[in-house]
Amino acid sequence: MDKLQTYVEIFIASLKSTDTLYEFLNKLHLFFSSFPLDEVQTILTAAATSFALIFAAEMGDKSQLVCMALASKHRPVPVVLGALAAFALLNALAVGFGTAIANWLPGYVIAASVALLFIVFGIQALRTTVEEPDEEFKQKTGHGIFFTTFLLITVAEFGDKTQLAVVALSSTNSPVGVWLGSTIALGTTSALGVLAGRKLLQKIPLELLHKIGGVIFLMLSAVAVVKAYQSYFGS
């Protein structure tokens, strides 16, 4: 990520000395012809993995049900925006914490901890049953429901397994990719809950999605075990 950031900064700085359109097009061509695709691929891979895991784990979970209940009484746009803002903040905190841990602890300790955490989450997801929301919300204005949704989601998800999963993923993968994939996944599940409503979600096998999430957790735990072994023995 540092390489990509430095590359973009150099390109932007070079544009300040550009006098003609011809020079600009030449620099633009040079920028894309030597673009660090390996880092972009790393970010996209982390984003795709995070999206698949978080989407499957969060469908039918409490944050989606809270959004669904709020949207049944209020305008959907402030609900979705409030949830998205909350998830963006929570994931940023989780990624920052995960990155700090990665810089502080040995690689094999991090990988072993991630493996153990994902095994627990995987077993928990395989045993998950879908719950119905029972919250009651008073009518509020657009701004009021935005902040209500933001606060409810922040409190409900802070320290939840989803946030801990983001911490674990960002400690061993691209932080930008993990933040992007997990935030899009959580925003998507919230939007589905708000727009699709309970009737459509009742037709989706939510327990099956949780089981898929559990399998993904267990698969990632196996990858983490291999990383821990390789890091410890220097393979």
N, C-alpha and C positions, 0 to 999 in steps of 0.2 A: 504493500500500500504506500509506503514511503517513496518507493521508486516511481510509482504512478503520479503521486502528488508532486514530486520534484520535476518530473517530466512536463506536467501541465503548467507548473509555475514558470519553467524556462520558456515554454512556448508563449505564454501570455506576456512575459517580459520582452520577448523578441518582437512582438507585435508593436510595441511602443516605438520602435525605431523603423517601422515600415512606412515608406513614403508613397508607394504606388500600389495599384491593384495587382500588378504583375508580381511584385515582391510578396504581397499578401498570399496570393494563390500558391506561389512556390513554397512558402513556409507552411501553408495549410497542407499541401501535398507531402512535404517532408514529415509533418506531424503524424499524419495517418499512416504513412509508409513505414515508419519506425515505431509505431504505437506498441507499448508493452502488453501484448495480447495474453501472455502467461498470467499476469496479475489480474487482468479482466476475467480470464477463465476461472481463476481461483475464487474471485468474488462471486461470480455467477454460480459456481458449484456450491459454495457455502450458502448462497441465497436459496437455491433450489432445494438443498437438503433441509434447511431450516423451515422453508415454506411447507414442504411435505410433512415434516414431523409435527410442527405446531398446528397446522390446519387439521390434521387427523386427530390430534390430541384435544383440540379446543372445541371442535364441533359438538354442540349439545352441552358444553360446560357452562358454569355459572355466569361467566361474563356475557356469553351470547344470550343466555336466558334473561339476564338483566336488561340487555339492550332490547330484546323482544318485548319484555313487559313495559318498558318505558315507551317504546314506539307505538304500543297499542293505545296509549293515552295522549301522546304528544306528536309533534311533527317529526318525521324520521331524520331529516338532514341534521339538526343539532345533535341528535342522539349519536348518529354515525360519526360526526366530526368530534364530538366529545370523547367517544371511545377511541377513535384514532389518535387523538392528542395524548390520551392517557397511555395507550400502548407505545407510542413513540417515545414518551418520557421514560416509562418503565424499562423498555428495551435498551434505551441509551444508558440508563443506570446499570442494567445487567451486563451490557457489553463492556462498559468501562470497568466494572468490577472484575469481569472475566479476564480482560486484558491485563489488569493489574496483577491478578493471581498468576497469569502466565509468565509475567516478568519477575515474579518473586519466588515461585516454587520450582523445583526441578521438574523436568518434563515427565519423568516416569511417575512422580507423585500426582501430577495433574491428570495424566491419562488414567491412572488407577482409580482416582477419585471419580472421574467422569464415568468410567466403566461401572463402578459400584452404584453411582447415582442413577445411571440409565437402566441398570438392572432393576432397581427399586421402582422407578417410574414405569418401566415396561410391565412388570408384574402387576402394579397398581392399575395401569391402563387396561390390561387384559381382564381385570376383575371389576371394572367400572360399570355402574348402572346409571342410566340417564335419569336425572331428577327434574321435577317440574318447579318453575318459579312460584314463590308465594308472596313476593313483595307487593306492597301497595304504594303508589306514588301520587302525590297531589299534583293538580294541574299547574304548570309553570310556563313562563314566557320562553322564547327561543334562547335568549342568553342564559336564563335560569336553568333550562334543561340541559344546555351544553355543559355548564359547570357541575350540575347534579350528576350527569353521566360521567364526566371526567373524574369527580371525586369518588363516586361509587366504584368505578372500574379500578382506579388507583388503589383504593383500600382493599378491594376484593382480590386483586391480582398481585399485590405487593408481597413478595416472598412465596408466591404460589409455585407449583411445580413447573408451570410454563416459564416463569421468569428464571427459576433455577436452571431449567433446561437451556435457556438462552445464555446464562452465565457459563454453563459447561461447554456449550458449542463454541462460544467466542473465545474460550481459553485454548482451543485446539484448531480453530478455523479462522478464516478472514473475518475480523470484527465488523467491517462494513457490510459484507455479504450476509452475515448472521442477522445484523440489525435490519437490513433491508428485507430479507426473506421472512423473518418472524413478524415484523410490523405489517407487511402486506398480508400475511396469513391471518393475523388477528383482526386486521381491518376487514378482510374478506368475510371471515366468519361472522363478525358483527353486522356487516351489511346484509349478509344472507338472512340472519335472524330478523333484522328489521324489515327488509323488503319481501322476503319469502313468507315470513310469518310462521306461526306454529303449525298450521294445517299442512303446509308443504314439508316442513321439517319432520312431521310425524310420519311421512312417507319415506324419509331417508333412514336407512339402518344405522342410526347413530352409534349403537353399541358395536356394530361391525367396524365403523370408522375408528372408534377407540381401540379396538383390537388391532387394527392396522397400525395405529400409532404405537401400540405396545410392541408390536413386532419390529417396527422401525427403531424404537428405543433399544430393544435387545440386539438388533443388528449393529447399531452404532456402539453399543457396549462391547461387542466382540471386536470391532475395529479399535476401540480404545484399549482393550486388553493387549492387542497386537502392538500398538504404539507404545504402551507401557513396557512391554517385554523388550522391544527394540531399543527404547531409550535407556533402559536400565543396563542391558547387556552390550549396548553399543553396536547393535547389528545394523 
